[in-house]
Amino acid sequence: MAKQQTFADKANKLGKKNDLMVMCPDTNKETKIINVRMVDAIKTEKGTYKFLDRNMKVYESTYKPYKP
């Protein structure tokens, strides 16, 4: 039987692929770009809440949006 790959092994493997090092304009230091999911809660006219999801790239050092 083949060795079962754990979730941690998969996550580490994917994490190494996506390492993107850039200079942060705020701190002038080299930092990684990470992907985060932003969720906004918006109140509708009926009084219920609607959630908007979006994926963004941000600087790891300041968590400000990445602008290429």
C-alpha positions as CSV (number, residue, x, y, z in Angstrom):
1,M,0.0,0.0,0.0
2,A,1.1,3.5,-0.7
3,K,1.7,6.0,2.1
4,Q,-1.4,8.2,2.8
5,Q,-0.7,11.9,2.4
6,T,-1.9,13.9,5.4
7,F,-3.6,17.3,5.2
8,A,-0.5,18.9,6.7
9,D,1.7,17.5,4.0
10,K,-0.6,18.8,1.3
11,A,-0.8,22.3,2.9
12,N,3.0,22.5,3.3
13,K,3.5,21.4,-0.3
14,L,1.1,24.1,-1.6
15,G,2.5,26.7,0.7
16,K,6.0,26.4,-0.7
17,K,4.7,26.8,-4.2
18,N,3.0,30.1,-3.5
19,D,5.8,31.9,-1.7
20,L,6.0,35.3,-3.5
21,M,8.5,37.7,-2.0
22,V,8.2,41.4,-2.7
23,M,9.1,44.7,-1.2
24,C,6.4,46.2,1.0
25,P,6.0,49.9,0.1
26,D,5.0,50.9,3.7
27,T,7.9,49.2,5.6
28,N,10.5,49.0,2.7
29,K,11.2,45.4,3.8
30,E,11.0,42.2,1.9
31,T,7.7,40.3,2.8
32,K,5.5,37.6,1.5
33,I,2.2,38.0,-0.3
34,I,-0.5,35.9,1.2
35,N,-4.0,35.1,0.0
36,V,-6.9,35.9,2.4
37,R,-10.7,35.8,2.2
38,M,-12.5,39.0,3.0
39,V,-16.1,38.7,4.2
40,D,-18.3,41.8,4.3
41,A,-21.7,41.8,6.0
42,I,-24.1,44.1,4.3
43,K,-27.6,44.9,5.6
44,T,-30.3,44.6,2.9
45,E,-33.5,46.7,2.6
46,K,-35.5,43.9,4.2
47,G,-33.3,44.0,7.4
48,T,-31.5,40.8,6.7
49,Y,-27.7,40.4,6.2
50,K,-26.0,39.4,3.0
51,F,-22.4,38.3,3.1
52,L,-20.0,39.1,0.3
53,D,-16.9,37.0,-0.1
54,R,-13.8,37.9,-2.0
55,N,-10.3,36.6,-2.2
56,M,-7.5,39.2,-1.9
57,K,-3.7,39.2,-1.9
58,V,-2.2,41.2,1.0
59,Y,1.3,41.9,2.3
60,E,2.1,39.7,5.3
61,S,3.8,42.4,7.3
62,T,1.0,45.1,7.1
63,Y,-2.1,43.2,5.8
64,K,-2.7,45.9,3.3
65,P,-3.9,45.0,-0.2
66,Y,-1.3,44.0,-2.7
67,K,-1.1,46.2,-5.8
68,P,1.2,44.7,-8.6
